[in-house]
């Protein structure tokens, strides 16, 4: 007796004989169980990352009545898994995972850009010599707590019954007549289960698959069988939820955020890098920082340097001999440079004042004693524009060093200024001067100043001046380089010419001493101008002198001077030529001395 609902074709197929030819079936309706099974099989195979496995399950679930039973041959090899198959996400299309991944990548890029900007600001430091900008403002409120990111909903398994495994190869036994053929119980797709809901990420309703959401009308209900709960997974099921692709991107985002917090934490809490000291602070402290990194290249030699900040020159070569104590009484300034020590009248290596006056002249000694009694420091200068040089009269470095020492002892000082001017064709051995100064500095600790010529704003120091500084550096002489910003032509503001020429010369000194800090190079630099009418028809006014003093003070130069003390008066205004006893312009007495005093004045 055939049970109700069984297919009679299956019973007839049990009779031995050739398989009957199956007639063409009419077009199936949308609710036909066989059409539902075919659609479900196609959907599962196309969505599965393992089409071979899905095909085997579909073959096992197909109704046996669709074809007559026949001896089965050996099963064909299954199709190889598709390489690089995309994972099946909870929403089927992977749209939610892609959006999470894009958001995480954008957040990571923003954090990386922020960290780069902060790192560049921390490495570059302040933008000015005295500025110390705060890289990040202090937070006024606590940052909001991070929002918990929820994983996408897991894909649940549809209710399905156990299925029979594919039959083994070989002759197939006829099915039992009493057992009905079960139609496939797999749902069409995950979307069919959720067809009644709208997609939360789009405005379009999901397509509804035929037969979705209800059990098959012809499937018999087995008594005592418990339904599987929605969301329960079976081992190896195709709808097992895959690992979300947003988790690696989320980890990268959290890691980038942690790195940004660790880098910016000291800056947010106020622990910003300390700025470099200002140039004026370094000069007031007495030089460059001792813990500064060592620079590559030749450095300026270490040793005693002049301690006098401002000193005008006093010309002892032309009468009448100036009264130096009058300047000290009027201005309170008592530091001077006595010029010049030259060779004897007979051209010997015996030092004299201007080539004619003995070193121990009573008039000179009386004026020197008056300055010292007022707390002044006297510097002895050798060379100048006229006369016979000791540097040429003395045959070697030891004799030249003894002549320098005799002049220093006559005045009782340890400050020596060497003013070598070769613009008139005078030939002087720079190496002999450098060796004599090195010997003098080693034996007596003499503080040396090298007064050099300036050829122009763009030229800077003359070639002979550069050679002298190089020879002194090679010999190990620690010296201040005094720049004579005078006696050159310029079209324009004379104050700009003097300050520009000084800066050009400072650049040359930095090139000669690349191993020294620029602050130390400026500390070893002095500048000297000529008051009133110059030899080259240029005129230095009190305003021009004030610009030179301000520039020297602002750049951290070591000293300022002018030529000469006897010309610091306005007794001969309007003269066309340079004179030795007045400036040639209208001015107050000691006007340039008071302006130059501003270099050493307290800020």
C-alpha positions as CSV (number, residue, x, y, z in Angstrom):
1,X,0.0,0.0,0.0
2,X,1.5,3.3,-1.1
3,X,1.4,6.1,1.5
4,X,-0.5,9.1,0.6
5,X,1.6,11.8,-0.9
6,X,4.2,9.4,-2.3
7,X,5.3,9.6,-5.9
8,X,4.2,6.6,-8.0
9,X,7.1,7.0,-10.3
10,X,9.5,6.0,-7.6
11,X,7.6,2.6,-7.2
12,X,7.6,1.9,-10.8
13,X,11.2,2.6,-11.1
14,X,12.0,-0.3,-8.8
15,X,11.0,-2.8,-11.5
16,X,14.0,-4.0,-13.4
17,X,14.3,-2.9,-17.0
18,X,15.4,0.1,-19.0
19,X,14.7,3.5,-17.6
20,X,11.5,5.0,-19.0
21,X,11.7,8.2,-20.9
22,X,10.3,11.0,-18.8
23,X,7.9,13.3,-20.4
24,X,8.4,17.0,-20.5
25,X,6.9,18.5,-17.4
26,X,4.8,21.6,-17.6
27,X,6.1,24.9,-16.4
28,X,6.3,24.8,-12.6
29,X,4.4,27.3,-10.6
30,X,6.3,29.6,-8.2
31,X,5.0,27.5,-5.3
32,X,6.1,24.2,-6.8
33,X,8.3,22.2,-4.3
34,X,10.7,21.1,-7.0
35,X,11.2,24.7,-8.3
36,X,11.8,25.8,-4.8
37,X,14.5,23.1,-4.4
38,X,16.2,24.1,-7.6
39,X,16.3,27.7,-6.7
40,X,17.6,27.0,-3.2
41,X,20.3,24.7,-4.7
42,X,21.4,27.4,-7.2
43,X,21.5,30.1,-4.5
44,X,23.6,27.9,-2.1
45,X,26.1,26.9,-4.7
46,X,26.6,30.5,-6.0
47,X,27.0,31.9,-2.5
48,X,29.2,29.2,-1.1
49,X,33.0,29.5,-1.0
50,X,33.2,25.8,-1.8
51,X,31.0,25.1,-4.8
52,X,32.0,21.4,-4.9
53,X,30.8,20.8,-1.4
54,X,27.6,22.7,-2.0
55,X,27.0,20.6,-5.2
56,X,27.3,17.4,-3.3
57,X,24.8,18.5,-0.7
58,X,22.4,19.6,-3.4
59,X,22.7,16.3,-5.2
60,X,22.0,14.5,-1.9
61,X,18.9,16.6,-1.2
62,X,17.4,16.3,-4.7
63,X,14.2,14.1,-5.0
64,X,14.9,10.6,-6.1
65,X,11.8,10.6,-8.2
66,X,13.2,13.0,-10.7
67,X,15.2,10.3,-12.5
68,X,14.9,6.5,-12.7
69,X,17.3,4.6,-10.5
70,X,20.2,3.0,-12.3
71,X,23.5,1.5,-11.3
72,X,25.7,4.4,-10.4
73,X,29.2,4.7,-11.7
74,X,32.1,6.0,-9.7
75,X,31.5,9.6,-8.6
76,X,33.2,12.2,-10.6
77,X,35.9,14.2,-8.9
78,X,34.6,17.2,-7.2
79,X,35.3,20.7,-8.4
80,X,38.2,22.4,-6.7
81,X,37.5,25.2,-4.3
82,X,37.5,28.6,-5.9
83,X,40.8,30.4,-4.9
84,X,40.4,33.6,-3.2
85,X,36.6,33.2,-2.6
86,X,35.2,36.2,-0.7
87,X,33.9,35.5,2.8
88,X,30.2,35.5,3.4
89,X,29.3,38.3,5.8
90,X,26.3,38.7,7.9
91,X,24.5,41.0,5.5
92,X,25.4,38.9,2.4
93,X,26.7,41.8,0.3
94,X,29.5,42.8,2.7
95,X,28.4,46.5,2.6
96,X,28.5,46.9,6.4
97,X,32.0,45.5,6.6
98,X,33.2,47.7,3.8
99,X,31.8,50.8,5.5
100,X,33.4,49.9,8.8
101,X,36.7,49.2,7.1
102,X,36.6,52.6,5.2
103,X,35.8,54.5,8.5
104,X,38.7,52.8,10.3
105,X,41.1,53.6,7.5
106,X,40.1,57.2,7.4
107,X,40.5,57.5,11.2
108,X,43.9,55.9,11.0
109,X,45.0,58.3,8.3
110,X,43.8,61.3,10.4
111,X,45.7,60.1,13.5
112,X,48.9,59.5,11.4
113,X,48.7,63.0,9.9
114,X,48.2,64.5,13.4
115,X,51.2,62.6,14.8
116,X,53.3,63.7,11.8
117,X,52.4,67.4,12.4
118,X,53.2,67.1,16.1
119,X,56.5,65.3,15.5
120,X,57.6,67.9,12.9
121,X,56.7,70.8,15.3
122,X,58.6,69.1,18.2
123,X,61.7,68.5,16.1
124,X,61.7,72.0,14.4
125,X,61.5,73.8,17.7
126,X,60.5,77.4,18.2
127,X,60.3,79.8,15.3
128,X,62.3,82.6,16.9
129,X,65.3,83.1,19.2
130,X,63.1,83.9,22.2
131,X,59.8,82.3,21.4
132,X,58.6,79.2,23.0
133,X,55.2,78.4,21.4
134,X,53.0,75.7,22.9
135,X,52.5,73.0,20.4
136,X,49.1,71.9,21.8
137,X,46.7,73.8,24.0
138,X,45.9,72.3,27.4
139,X,42.6,70.4,27.3
140,X,39.7,72.2,29.1
141,X,37.4,69.2,29.3
142,X,38.0,65.5,29.6
143,X,37.9,63.6,26.2
144,X,34.6,61.7,25.6
145,X,34.6,58.1,26.4
146,X,35.0,55.9,23.3
147,X,31.9,54.5,21.8
148,X,31.7,50.8,21.9
149,X,31.8,49.3,18.4
150,X,29.4,46.4,18.1
151,X,30.2,43.5,15.8
152,X,27.7,42.9,13.0
153,X,24.9,40.4,13.8
154,X,25.9,36.8,13.5
155,X,24.3,34.8,10.7
156,X,22.1,32.2,12.1
157,X,21.5,28.8,10.7
158,X,18.0,28.0,9.2
159,X,16.1,25.2,10.6
160,X,16.8,22.1,8.6
161,X,16.7,18.4,9.3
162,X,19.4,15.8,8.9
163,X,20.2,14.8,5.4
164,X,21.3,11.6,4.0
165,X,24.9,11.3,2.8
166,X,25.5,10.5,-0.9
167,X,25.2,6.8,-1.6
168,X,28.4,4.8,-2.0
169,X,29.5,3.8,-5.5
170,X,28.0,0.6,-6.9
171,X,24.6,-0.8,-7.5
172,X,21.9,1.1,-5.7
173,X,19.3,-0.8,-3.7
174,X,15.7,0.0,-4.4
175,X,14.2,2.4,-1.9
176,X,11.8,1.2,0.6
177,X,8.3,1.7,-0.7
178,X,6.9,2.7,2.7
179,X,9.3,5.7,3.1
180,X,8.2,8.8,1.3
181,X,10.6,11.0,-0.6
182,X,11.3,14.2,1.3
183,X,11.5,17.5,-0.5
184,X,14.4,19.8,0.4
185,X,13.9,21.6,3.7
186,X,16.6,24.2,3.2
187,X,15.5,27.7,3.0
188,X,16.1,29.6,-0.1
189,X,18.6,32.1,1.4
190,X,19.3,34.2,4.4
191,X,17.6,37.1,2.7
192,X,14.4,35.2,2.4
193,X,14.3,34.9,6.2
194,X,14.6,38.6,6.6
195,X,12.5,39.7,3.7
196,X,9.8,41.1,6.0
197,X,12.3,43.7,7.3
198,X,13.9,46.6,5.6
199,X,17.7,46.9,5.1
200,X,19.0,49.2,7.8
201,X,21.7,50.6,5.5
202,X,19.5,51.3,2.5
203,X,16.0,52.4,1.7
204,X,15.1,49.5,-0.6
205,X,13.2,46.5,0.7
206,X,14.9,43.2,0.3
207,X,13.7,40.8,-2.4
208,X,11.4,38.1,-1.2
209,X,12.2,34.6,-2.4
210,X,9.4,32.1,-3.2
211,X,8.5,29.9,-0.4
212,X,10.4,31.9,2.2
213,X,9.1,32.2,5.8
214,X,6.9,29.1,5.8
215,X,7.3,25.4,6.0
216,X,6.7,23.2,3.0
217,X,3.0,22.3,2.9
218,X,3.7,18.6,1.9
219,X,6.4,17.9,4.5
220,X,5.2,15.6,7.1
221,X,5.9,16.6,10.7
222,X,7.8,14.0,12.6
223,X,6.3,13.5,16.1
224,X,8.6,14.3,19.0
225,X,11.1,16.1,16.9
226,X,12.4,19.3,18.5
227,X,12.8,22.4,16.4
228,X,16.3,23.9,16.3
229,X,16.4,27.3,17.9
230,X,17.1,30.2,15.7
231,X,20.8,31.2,15.9
232,X,22.0,27.7,16.7
233,X,24.9,26.6,14.5
234,X,25.7,23.2,13.1
235,X,29.2,22.0,12.4
236,X,30.2,22.8,8.9
237,X,27.1,24.7,8.0
238,X,27.4,27.1,5.1
239,X,25.7,29.9,7.0
240,X,28.3,29.7,9.8
241,X,29.3,33.4,10.5
242,X,32.6,34.3,9.2
243,X,35.1,36.4,11.1
244,X,34.4,40.0,10.5
245,X,36.8,41.9,8.3
246,X,36.4,45.1,10.4
247,X,38.3,43.7,13.4
248,X,41.8,44.1,11.8
249,X,41.0,47.6,10.8
250,X,39.6,48.3,14.2
251,X,42.8,47.0,15.8
252,X,44.9,49.3,13.5
253,X,42.7,52.3,14.5
254,X,43.1,51.6,18.2
255,X,46.9,51.1,17.8
256,X,47.3,54.4,15.9
257,X,45.2,56.2,18.5
258,X,47.4,54.8,21.3
259,X,50.6,55.9,19.5
260,X,49.2,59.4,19.0
261,X,48.4,59.7,22.7
262,X,51.8,58.5,23.8
263,X,53.6,61.0,21.5
264,X,51.4,64.0,22.4
265,X,51.0,63.3,26.1
266,X,54.1,65.3,27.2
267,X,53.0,68.2,25.0
268,X,49.4,68.2,26.2
269,X,50.5,68.1,29.9
270,X,52.8,71.1,29.3
271,X,56.1,69.3,29.1
272,X,57.1,71.0,25.9
273,X,60.7,71.0,24.7
274,X,62.7,73.9,26.2
275,X,63.7,76.4,23.5
276,X,67.3,77.3,22.7
277,X,68.7,80.3,24.7
278,X,68.4,83.7,23.1
279,X,71.4,85.3,21.6
280,X,71.5,88.1,24.2
281,X,71.2,85.6,27.1
282,X,74.2,83.6,25.8
283,X,76.2,86.8,25.4
284,X,75.4,87.9,29.0
285,X,76.2,84.5,30.3
286,X,79.7,84.8,28.8
287,X,79.7,82.6,25.8
288,X,78.0,79.6,24.2
289,X,76.6,76.8,26.2
290,X,79.2,74.3,27.3
291,X,77.0,71.3,26.7
292,X,76.2,72.3,23.1
293,X,77.1,69.5,20.6
294,X,80.5,69.7,19.0
295,X,80.5,71.0,15.4
296,X,82.6,69.5,12.7
297,X,85.5,71.5,11.2
298,X,88.1,74.0,12.5
299,X,87.0,75.8,15.6
300,X,88.3,79.1,17.0
301,X,91.2,78.4,19.4
302,X,90.4,78.5,23.1
303,X,92.3,81.0,25.3
304,X,92.1,84.4,27.1
305,X,90.0,86.9,25.2
306,X,89.8,90.7,25.7
307,X,87.5,91.8,28.5
308,X,87.0,95.4,27.3
309,X,83.6,96.1,25.7
310,X,84.0,99.6,24.5
311,X,87.3,101.6,24.0
312,X,88.0,104.5,21.7
313,X,91.4,104.9,20.0
314,X,93.8,107.6,21.3
315,X,96.2,108.8,18.6
316,X,99.7,109.3,20.2
317,X,101.5,109.8,16.8
318,X,100.3,113.4,16.1
319,X,100.6,116.3,18.5
320,X,99.2,117.7,20.6
321,X,98.9,114.8,23.0
322,X,95.2,114.5,24.0
323,X,94.1,114.8,27.6
324,X,92.4,111.5,28.2
325,X,91.3,112.2,31.7
326,X,89.0,114.9,30.4
327,X,86.9,112.3,28.6
328,X,86.8,110.1,31.8
329,X,85.7,113.1,33.9
330,X,83.0,114.1,31.4
331,X,81.5,110.7,30.5
332,X,82.8,108.4,33.2
333,X,84.4,106.1,30.7
334,X,88.1,105.3,31.2
335,X,88.9,102.5,28.8
336,X,91.1,103.4,25.8
337,X,93.4,102.0,23.1
338,X,96.8,103.7,22.8
339,X,97.9,103.9,19.2
340,X,100.4,103.1,17.8
341,X,103.5,101.2,18.7
342,X,105.9,101.4,15.8
343,X,109.6,100.5,15.0
344,X,112.4,102.9,16.0
345,X,113.4,105.9,14.0
346,X,116.4,104.0,12.6
347,X,114.1,101.1,11.6
348,X,115.2,98.8,14.4
349,X,113.1,96.3,16.3
350,X,112.9,98.8,19.3
351,X,109.2,99.7,20.1
352,X,108.3,103.4,20.3
353,X,105.1,105.5,20.3
354,X,104.5,106.6,16.7
355,X,108.2,105.9,15.8
356,X,109.5,109.0,17.7
357,X,108.3,109.0,21.4
358,X,109.9,106.5,23.8
359,X,107.6,104.1,25.6
360,X,108.4,105.5,29.0
361,X,107.6,109.1,28.0
362,X,106.5,111.0,31.2
363,X,103.5,112.7,29.6
364,X,102.1,109.5,28.3
365,X,102.7,107.7,31.5
366,X,101.0,110.4,33.5
367,X,97.9,110.2,31.3
368,X,97.8,106.4,31.6
369,X,98.1,106.6,35.4
370,X,95.2,109.1,35.5
371,X,93.0,106.6,33.5
372,X,94.0,103.7,35.7
373,X,93.2,105.7,38.8
374,X,89.6,106.1,37.4
375,X,89.3,102.3,36.9
376,X,90.2,102.3,33.2
377,X,91.8,99.5,31.2
378,X,94.5,100.4,28.6
379,X,95.1,98.4,25.5
380,X,98.4,98.8,23.4
381,X,97.9,98.9,19.7
382,X,100.6,98.1,17.1
383,X,100.6,99.0,13.4
384,X,98.3,101.6,12.0
385,X,98.1,103.4,8.7
386,X,101.4,105.2,8.8
387,X,105.0,104.5,9.9
388,X,107.3,101.5,10.0
389,X,105.9,98.3,11.4
390,X,107.5,96.4,14.2
391,X,106.2,93.3,12.4
392,X,108.5,94.1,9.5
393,X,111.5,95.5,11.4
394,X,111.8,92.5,13.7
395,X,113.5,89.6,11.9
396,X,111.7,86.7,13.5
397,X,108.8,85.7,15.8
398,X,110.8,85.6,19.1
399,X,112.2,89.2,18.6
400,X,108.7,90.4,17.6
401,X,107.2,88.8,20.7
402,X,109.9,90.6,22.9
403,X,109.0,93.9,21.3
404,X,105.3,93.3,22.0
405,X,106.2,92.4,25.6
406,X,108.2,95.6,26.2
407,X,105.3,97.8,25.1
408,X,102.9,95.9,27.4
409,X,105.2,96.2,30.3
410,X,105.7,99.9,29.8
411,X,102.0,100.5,30.2
412,X,101.3,97.7,32.6
413,X,98.6,95.8,30.7
414,X,97.9,92.4,29.1
415,X,95.7,93.7,26.3
416,X,97.4,93.9,22.8
417,X,95.8,95.1,19.6
418,X,97.6,94.3,16.3
419,X,96.3,96.7,13.5
420,X,97.9,95.5,10.2
421,X,96.9,97.6,7.2
422,X,98.3,96.5,3.8
423,X,96.2,98.7,1.5
424,X,99.2,101.0,0.8
425,X,101.4,98.1,-0.5
426,X,103.0,97.2,2.8
427,X,104.2,93.6,2.9
428,X,104.0,91.9,6.3
429,X,104.5,88.3,7.2
430,X,101.2,86.9,8.6
431,X,102.9,83.7,9.8
432,X,105.6,85.7,11.8
433,X,102.9,87.7,13.5
434,X,100.9,84.6,14.3
435,X,103.9,82.8,15.8
436,X,104.9,85.8,17.9
437,X,101.3,86.2,19.3
438,X,101.2,82.4,20.1
439,X,104.5,82.7,21.9
440,X,103.3,85.8,23.8
441,X,100.0,84.2,24.8
442,X,101.6,81.0,26.0
443,X,104.2,82.8,28.2
444,X,102.2,85.8,29.4
445,X,98.5,85.0,28.8
446,X,98.1,88.1,26.7
447,X,94.6,89.0,25.4
448,X,94.9,89.6,21.7
449,X,92.8,91.6,19.3
450,X,93.3,91.5,15.5
451,X,92.1,94.7,13.8
452,X,91.5,94.0,10.1
453,X,90.5,96.1,7.1
454,X,87.1,95.9,5.3
455,X,87.1,96.4,1.6
456,X,83.3,96.9,1.1
457,X,79.8,95.7,2.0
458,X,79.9,92.7,-0.4
459,X,83.6,92.0,-0.1
460,X,83.9,92.0,3.7
461,X,87.4,91.5,5.0
462,X,90.4,91.9,2.7
463,X,92.4,89.0,1.5
464,X,95.4,89.9,3.8
465,X,93.0,90.1,6.7
466,X,91.6,86.7,6.0
467,X,95.1,85.3,5.7
468,X,96.1,86.8,9.1
469,X,93.1,85.3,10.9
470,X,93.8,81.9,9.3
471,X,97.4,82.0,10.3
472,X,96.5,83.0,13.9
473,X,94.0,80.1,14.0
474,X,96.6,77.6,12.8
475,X,99.1,78.9,15.4
476,X,96.4,78.5,18.2
477,X,96.0,82.1,19.0
478,X,92.7,83.0,20.8
479,X,91.8,86.5,19.5
480,X,89.0,88.9,18.9
481,X,88.7,90.1,15.3
482,X,88.0,93.9,15.2
483,X,86.4,95.0,11.9
484,X,87.2,98.5,10.7
485,X,84.0,99.6,9.0
486,X,85.5,102.7,7.5
487,X,87.5,104.0,4.5
488,X,85.4,102.3,1.7
489,X,83.0,103.8,-0.7
490,X,79.2,103.2,-0.8
491,X,76.2,104.7,-2.4
492,X,73.3,104.8,0.0
493,X,72.7,105.0,3.7
494,X,76.1,104.9,5.4
495,X,74.7,103.2,8.5
496,X,73.5,100.3,6.3
497,X,76.9,100.1,4.7
498,X,78.7,99.8,8.0
499,X,76.3,97.2,9.4
500,X,76.2,95.3,6.2
501,X,80.0,95.1,5.9
502,X,80.2,93.8,9.4
503,X,77.7,91.0,8.8
504,X,79.6,90.0,5.6
505,X,82.8,89.8,7.6
506,X,81.1,87.7,10.3
507,X,80.0,85.3,7.6
508,X,83.7,85.0,6.6
509,X,84.7,84.3,10.1
510,X,82.0,81.6,10.4
511,X,83.5,80.0,7.3
512,X,87.0,80.2,8.8
513,X,85.7,78.6,12.1
514,X,83.0,76.1,11.0
515,X,83.6,74.1,14.2
516,X,82.6,77.0,16.4
517,X,79.0,78.0,17.2
518,X,77.8,81.1,15.4
519,X,77.1,82.7,18.8
520,X,80.8,82.2,19.8
521,X,82.0,83.6,16.5
522,X,80.0,86.8,17.1
523,X,81.3,87.0,20.7
524,X,84.8,87.0,19.2
525,X,83.9,89.9,16.8
526,X,84.4,93.6,17.4
527,X,83.4,96.6,15.2
528,X,85.1,100.1,15.0
529,X,83.8,103.1,13.0
530,X,85.3,106.5,12.3
531,X,83.4,109.5,13.6
532,X,82.6,112.5,11.4
533,X,84.3,112.9,8.0
534,X,86.1,109.8,6.7
535,X,89.1,109.4,4.4
536,X,86.8,108.3,1.6
537,X,84.4,111.3,1.8
538,X,81.9,109.4,3.8
539,X,80.4,111.0,6.9
540,X,79.4,109.1,10.1
541,X,76.7,111.0,12.0
542,X,75.7,110.3,15.6
543,X,72.6,108.6,14.2
544,X,74.8,106.3,12.0
545,X,76.9,105.6,15.1
546,X,73.8,104.7,17.1
547,X,72.7,102.2,14.3
548,X,76.2,100.5,14.4
549,X,76.1,100.2,18.2
550,X,72.6,98.8,18.2
551,X,73.4,96.3,15.5
552,X,76.5,95.2,17.4
553,X,74.6,94.8,20.6
554,X,71.7,93.0,18.9
555,X,74.0,90.5,17.2
556,X,76.1,89.8,20.3
557,X,79.4,91.2,19.1
558,X,82.2,91.3,21.7
559,X,83.2,95.0,21.4
560,X,82.7,98.4,19.9
561,X,85.3,101.2,19.3
562,X,85.8,104.3,17.2
563,X,88.6,106.5,15.7
564,X,89.5,108.7,17.4
565,X,89.0,110.2,20.9
566,X,90.5,113.6,19.9
567,X,88.0,114.0,17.0
568,X,84.9,113.6,19.3
569,X,84.0,117.2,19.2
570,X,82.3,119.7,16.9
571,X,84.9,122.4,16.8
572,X,85.3,122.4,13.0
573,X,81.9,121.8,11.4
574,X,81.7,121.9,7.6
575,X,85.3,121.0,6.8
576,X,85.8,119.2,3.6
577,X,88.8,117.1,4.6
578,X,89.4,114.8,7.5
579,X,91.2,116.3,10.4
580,X,92.9,114.8,13.5
581,X,91.4,117.2,16.2
582,X,87.7,117.3,15.2
583,X,84.9,115.4,13.5
584,X,84.1,118.0,10.9
585,X,80.3,117.9,11.7
586,X,78.1,119.7,14.1
587,X,77.9,117.7,17.4
588,X,78.0,117.9,21.1
589,X,81.3,117.3,22.9
590,X,81.8,113.5,23.6
591,X,78.6,112.7,21.7
592,X,80.1,109.6,20.1
593,X,81.6,108.4,23.3
594,X,78.3,108.5,25.1
595,X,76.6,106.7,22.1
596,X,79.3,104.0,22.2
597,X,78.8,103.6,26.0
598,X,75.4,102.2,25.2
599,X,77.0,99.0,24.0
600,X,78.0,98.1,27.6
601,X,75.1,99.7,29.3
602,X,72.7,97.4,31.3
603,X,69.6,96.5,29.4
